[in-house]
């Protein structure tokens, strides 16, 4: 059969995509890039915020017009199956835990819906990037989050299976391993393992590659902070820390049920920066959470000014089905939320521009990850900073570049 696949959302969804493509190719199906050529359409969905949900519904409606067989996978089938069925009653629904059932589903076979470790599934990677899931689900229950309903409780995959998964990705020519989970710091809390030990084992693989570690919740980072920081010493690990703070106000964090305070976040950042001064810090912020006052919002802005993150992912609060926050009183108007979002966006752009200037004149070993227009390449330095160069190079190469310029997003480098 000819199959068309669209994927949205997080790195975990991209890992699920690699599993589905791997299984389908193994079963001799053909993956096509044009909807009209396909027999079956697959949509890997995300529903983390309202605007994303609306985009998913728009794509489902577009798929319906083709009168082709439709599979809706990802988080929406777990938590919004009725909504999907209201648009496409005969759609096949495939929650994240059962991605491995994709071939049986499209072939009309009887399906045994039993979760399977994603590390045991055949995978196909389309580029030098390899998203690798190390766990499914989460230990926490943030009051605004729909994803923990969609993906369930934490289930860490065996360390040996993850290492084998990485080895298989490297054999396919991948160079950047993207370790992913809802919260990578929670890895092993259910099995007695921990993220630091996992990273150390991955880095024992004898090959040239880099590892990007996905989002870590500050609450769980604290449980194995020393082990994680030590694992970062290996040059194969990008010095990149994705540590969402979400708010600079402790009362809002409590309402979010984040289980840490601002001081915990600051302590973790300080320890990482003490060990790795050039580390790239990425954080997430939600503005307009129910009852957020101007004073509380200003605490978030002050926190960003103090910490000066390299990356800030800013989201306006979006009420999601099933969540505790959806029923909270004290809704912040859309107008105010937009104003706060714009203010932080402008602040972040200023901070990022100044931070990137600090790298001018430095020399970095860069993994070239993508060729863009006009024979220009984008790569990642050891601290995960994106570096642009127009040298005569190839994707997948490791080269040494001197940083000669920067803007708020990129560094620009030339061969020494």
N, C-alpha and C positions, 0 to 999 in steps of 0.2 A: 504494500500500500504506500501511497505518497502522503506524507504528513507534514503539516505546517505548524510551527510552534512559535508562540510569542511569550516572552518572559518579562515580568515586572518585579520590582521590589528589591529585597536585600540579597546579600551574598549567599545566604542559605537557599534562596530560591534559585540562584544561579547554579549552586551545587545540585539541586533537584533537577534542573534542566540537563546537566551533564549526565545524570543517572538515566533520565528518560531517553535521551539521545543514544546513550551507550546501549541500553536494552533494545531499543527499536532497531538500531543498526545491526545488532547481533542477530535479531530475528529477520534480517533482510528487508526491512522497510526502508523507504527512501525519504530523507528529510529534504523538503523543498522550501524555497524562499518566497514563493509567490502563492497567495491564497488560492487563486483560480486553478492552479495546477494540482491542488491537494485533494485527497479523498476525505481526510480527517483533519480537523482544526483543534489544536490544543492551546489553551490559554492558562499560563501559570500566573496566578493572581496574587495581589497584595491588597490589604484593606486596613493598613495601619492608621490612616487618617481619612477624613471625609472626601477630600478632593481626589485621593487615589481611588477610593471606592467608586466615585462617579466616573472616573476614567475607565475602570474595569467594566462597569455596567454599559458604558458606551461601546466598548470593544465587544462585549457579549452580544449586544444588539446588532452590531455590524456583522459578527459571525453568523448570527441567526439568518440574516438576509441571504446568505449563500445557499441555504438549505442543505448544507453538508453536516455530517456527523460532528458533534462538538463535545470535547472533553474540557471541563473546567477544573483545574488543579490549583494547588497552593492553599493559602489560608482561608479564602472565602468559602469553599465547600465545607469547612469545619464549623464555621460560625454564622454563615449567611446562606445556607443551602436553600431555604424557602425563597429568598430574594432572587437567587439565580433561577430557580425553577419557575418563578412567576414570569420570567422573560423567555426562557427556553425550557419548557416542561420536560422535553426528552433529552436534555443534556446529561452526559455522564459526569459524575462528581468524584474527584480523587483528592482526598485530604493529604497533607504532607507526609503523614506517617505511612502512607500506602503507595508512594510513588513507584515502588518496584512492581506494582500490579498493572502498570500501564499497558503492557502487551496483551495480557489476559482480558483487560477491559475492552480494548479496541477490536479484539478478535471475537468478542462475545462469549468468552469462556466463563465458567463459574469462578468467582473470586473468593479467596479465603482471606478476609481482611485481618491479617495478623501483622503487627509491626515487625520490621526487619532492620537490622543495623545498616545504615546507609554506607558504611565502610565495606560492606560485603557485596555491593552492587557494581556491575560493570559500568564504567564511566567513559565518556568521550569528551575531550576538551578541544575547543575550537581555536585556541590561541595559546600563548605562553602563560596565561593565567590559569591557575587551577584552584577553584573554590572547594575546600575540603571541610565537610561538616564533622565536628568532633563530638557533638551532642545534639539531642533533640529536646525541646522543651526548656523549662525554666524553674528555678527554686522560688522565685519571687512573684508577687502579685501587685504590681504597681496599679494604682487606682484608675489610671487613664488608659491602660494597655489592653487591647483586644487580642494581641498575639499570643499571650500565655494561655488563652482559652483555645486558640486555634492549634497550637503545637503541644499543649499538655505539660505534664510534669517532667522534670529533668530526667533524661536517660542518656548517660555518658557512654560513648562507644569504647570498646577495649583499645588500649594503647597500641598493642601490636597490630591490630587491624588498621588503625589510623596511619601508622608508620608504613604499612604495606600500601595503603592508599596513596600516600605521598610518593613512594617508589614507583608505582604504576603511572602517576602523573608525570614524573621525571622521564620515564621511558617514552612517554608520548611527546617529549620535547618541551614540557612546561618548565618555566624558570622562576615564576613567582607563585608560591603556595599561599593561598589566602585562607587562613584558619578561621572558621566561622562557627557561630552558635548564637542563640539568643543572648547569651552572656558567657563569653569564653572563660571568664574567671570562675564560673560555677563548675567547670569541668572537673569531674572526679569527686564532687561532694557526695555523690550517691554510691561511689564505688571504692573510695579510699585512695584514689589517685589525685593528682592535682596538675594544674596547667604548667607549672614550672618543670615538673618531671617530664611531662609530655613534650614540651619544647626541647628539652635537653636530648631526649631520645630521637626526635626528628632531626636535630642538627648533627647527629652521629652518622647520618646517611652521607656517603662519600660521593658528592656531586656538587657542581656549582649552581646554587639557587638561593633565593631569598624567601623569607617567611614574613608575611604580614599578619599580625594578630588582630582579630576583630574586636568589637566593642566589649568592654569589661565594666560591670557595675561596681562602683566604689565599695559597696557593702561587702561583696564577695572577694574583691581584690585584697582587702585587709586580712582575710583568713590565711592567705598564702603569699603575702607581699614579698617577703625575703626570697622565697624560692623563685617567684616570677622575675623579680629584679635581677637575680643572679643569672637566670636563663637568658636574659637580654644581652649578656656579655658576649655571646657567640656572634661573630660577624655575619652569620647567615640570617640573624633576626634583624629586621628593620627596627631602627630606634624610633618607633611610632607608637604612641599611646592614645587609644580612643577611649576616653573616660568621660561619659556624659554626666554633667552636674545637674542639668535640667532647671535648676533655680538657684539663685544666690540667697534665698530666704529660707530659714529653717522651718518656719511654720508652713510654708507652701510645700516644702519637701516632705513634711509629716503628712500633709493631706494627700500628697502623691503616693504615700506609702513606700518611699524609697529606702527607708531604714538606715540612712546615714545623715550626717549633718555637713554643712559647708566646710567645717573645720577638718572633717575626715578627708574630703576631696582635696583640700589644700595640703594636708599632710602627705598624701600619696604623691601628688605632683612634686612637692619639694624633694621627696626621697628619690624619685626617678630623675629629676633634674640635677640633683647632687651627684648621682652616679653617671648620668649621660647628659651633659650640659646642652648638646645640640639636638636633643630629642624633639620630635615633632608632636605637639600636643593637639589633639582634636577633641572637642567637647560638643555636647548637644544642649540646647536650651529650648524650653517650651514657654511661650509668652501667652498671657491671657488665660491662665488656668483659673478655674472658678475662685472667686473672692480675691484674686491678686490685686493689691492696691498699687498706687503709683510709688509709694515708699518701698514696697516689696519688689516691684519691678526695678527700681533704682538700685536696690542691693545687687540684683543680677548684673546690671550694667557696671556697677562698681567692681564686682568680682572679675568681670572680663578685663577691665582696665588693670586690675591688680595682677591677674594671672597671665594675661596676654597670650591666649591660645593661638596656635598657628591656623587652626581651622575651627569654625563655629557653625554647626548645623542648627539653624533657627527654624522652629516650627510654631505656628499659631495653634493653640489648643483646639482640638477637634473632639467633640463628644462621640464616643464609640458605643455601639450596642454591647450590652452585657456588663459594662464596666461600672464601678462604683461612682466614678467621677461624673458620669452622665446624669445622675440623680442629685448631684450637689447643687445647692442654691448659690447665688452670688455670681451669676453668669457675667462675664466681661463682654462688653459690646464688640462687635466685629470691627467697628471703626477704631476703637482704642487698641484692640489687638493688632490691627494693621499698622497703626502708628508706632507701637512698641516694636513690632517686627522690623519696620524700616529703620528705626533708630539704632537697633542692635546690628542690623546689616551694615549700615554706614560705619558704625563704630568698629565692627570686625574688619571691614575693608581697610580702614586706617591702620589698625593694629597689624594686620597681615602684611601690608605694604612695608611698614617700618621693620617688622621682624625679618622679612625676606632680604632687606638691604644688608642685614648683618652677615649674610652668607657670601657677599661679593668679595672676591679675592681668595676664597677658600677652594681647596681641591677635593673632589669627591669621586669615589668609584661609583659609576652609574650603570644600572641595568637598563638597557634600552627595551622598552616594552611595546612601543607602537609607532608606526610610521604614519605621519599625517601629510597634509598637502605640501607641495613645493619641495619634496625631498627633505622634509623636516622630520626629526624624530623626537619623541618624548620618552624620557626614562625616569628612573627613580634613584635618588642618591641613597646612601645607607641609612639616612634618617627619614626616608620616604618623601622627601621634598621632590616635586615634579621638576625635571630639568629639560629644557628644550635645547636642541642643537641642530645645526644644518651641516654637520660634518658628514663625510662619506663613510657611513657605518651601516650596520645591519641589526634588525630586531633580534633580541636575545643575546647580544654581545654585552660584555662587561668592559667599560672603557673609563679612563680617568679624564675628568673634565675640570677645568678651572672656571669658576663662576665669574662672569664678566658683567652681568646685569640682572635685574629682577623687576617684577611688578607685584601686584597684590596676590597673584595666584602662582606664577611660575618663577623659576630661576632660569638663566640663560648661560650655557657653557660652551667652551671651546677646548679642543684637544690641546694638551700641553706639548 
